[in-house]
């Protein structure tokens, strides 16, 4: 089955005010992936203001315009940020805290993948994936908690992956990083809970977007899609829906959880 087809095309879910009145910060939110889908959903769920970040200036500007074009009253802001740079992370979080008048929700979406057999992988390739995907998430959580803790409220949602649980060839670096995100989520959540802050994570299997199409062979994508119970890849907004739930009061008693967003039956 082609990964672009579906057994049953899902119907887009309209907003229900899950984030009404909240401020939201999202990393890696430009382009057509999960990050932008989360930003759009946050606006549709009634957030009062949102700041999105990315490393691509043009795509970031385009993403901001698309969000402003949704017809919401939410204030939309953007800032360039490379999560491998601690100074840029501090700048982003400080700017968001000031501009949004406090950060109510942080969604950590920044991540980097790729395919490479371990015996061919260089230290540089390994370190880059871990620096963006795991250490970058840690930097954002650490900086944002320092803002949330004095206010004694907030929600953080990290983007993990089913590869943190499951094995797949040529994914040692990415799987190790995502397993680390899961462990980071669980441990930091216990510390944050003492301040009334919730940290949880989503764990998608495969969500189709343009970057993934360019990064992986079509044969591989088709094989992964065929392993899903619905016989298709997820839509990026289906992952974002679960992020909205975890960021909302409906998940008020969930702490340190990693929620699988997958129909995979294997």
Secondary structure, 3 states (H helix, E strand, C coil): CCCCCCCCCCCCCCCCCCCCCCEEEECCCCCCCHHHHHHHHHHHCCCCEEEEEECCHHHHHHHHHHHHCCCCCCEEEEEECCCCCHHHHHHHHHHHHHHCCCCCEEEECCCCCCCCCHHHCCHHHHHHHHHHHHHHHHHHHHHHHHHHHHHCCEEEEEECCHHHCCCCCCCHHHHHHHHHHHHHHHHHHHHHHCCCEEEEEEEECCECCHHHHHHCCHHHHHHHHHCECCCCCECHHHHHHHHHHHHCHHHCCCCCCEEEECCECC
